[in-house]
Amino acid sequence: MAYINEKLFAAVLGMATSHAPLRQRLKDAYIYNLMHADYPTHEWGSEIQEQLTEIRELLTKIEDPKEGSVSATVDQMTDQEVEECIEKICGIIFLLGAK
């Protein structure tokens, strides 16, 4: 589970410390750290897996082979949707701490 925690920490740390615009921070956090975080439910726990699935669904609504689905989707999100998605990612840390 250490690798999982490491990827989540890297995602949140990147969003917190980057000087990039908020949309880019969200894209980077997901693409570089969480996109491939489809670990078995027993590794994360079902509640965390549900949150990751919800985040993935929110960030991949638009299919765009040229730009990529995450980038195309985030670019179309409202500022509030971007903030809510970031809050969901940060909220997973709370869930991990409760385990």
N, C-alpha and C positions, 0 to 999 in steps of 0.2 A: 504494500500500500504506500510505501515511501515515494515511489515514482509518481503515483497519482497525486499525492500531496505536493510534490515538487512542481508538477505541471500547473496545478491550481495556484500555488503560491506565485509562480512565475507570471501567470496570467494577471493576477491581481496586482502584483508589484509593478508590472509593466504599465498597467492602466493608471496606477497611482503616480508613477514617477516620470513617465514620458512627457515630452513637451509637444507631442503631436496633438492635433485636434481630437476631441473626444471620439468622434466616429472612427478615426484611424486607430485609436487605442483599442476600441472594441474589436475592430477587424483583426488587429495584430494579436490580441489576447486569444481570440478564438482560433484563428488560422495557425498560429505558431505553438499554441499550447493545448487547446481543448478540442480541436477538430477531430483528432484521432483518439480521443479519450473514451472510446467505446469498450470499456472494460466490463468483464462479467459483473452482474449485479452483486454477487457476493463480495466483490472487491470494494465497491462503493457503498453498497446498501441500496435498497430499492428507492428510498426517498431522494437520494443524491442522483441516482440514475434517471429518475423521473425529471429532475431539474435539468440535467444535462440534455435529455431528450427534448424538453420544452425549449431550451436555449437553441439547440440545433434547428428545431422547426422554425423558430422565430427568425433565425439568421440565414435560412436557406430557402425562403419562399419564392424567390425569383431565380429562374434558370437563365444563366448567361454564360455560354461557353467561352466567350472572349474575355469578359471581365472577371468571371467567377461568381458563383451564386452568393457567397457571403458579401463580397464587395458591392455587388449590384443591389442586394437586399438592404444592407446598412445605408447605402446612399439614398434609398427611397424612404427610410424610416424617419419619423418625426423626431425632434430632439427629445421629447418625452419618452418615446419608444426606445431610443438609444440609452437613455438614463435608466429606464426600467430593466433593460437587458443587463446592463452593467451591475445593477443592484442584485439581480438574480445570480450572476456569477459570484459576486462578493458574498452573497447569502450562503453559498455552498460551504464556505469556510466555517460559518456558524454551525451548519449541519455536521461537518466533520468533527468539530470540537465537541458536539453533543454525543458523538459515538463513543 
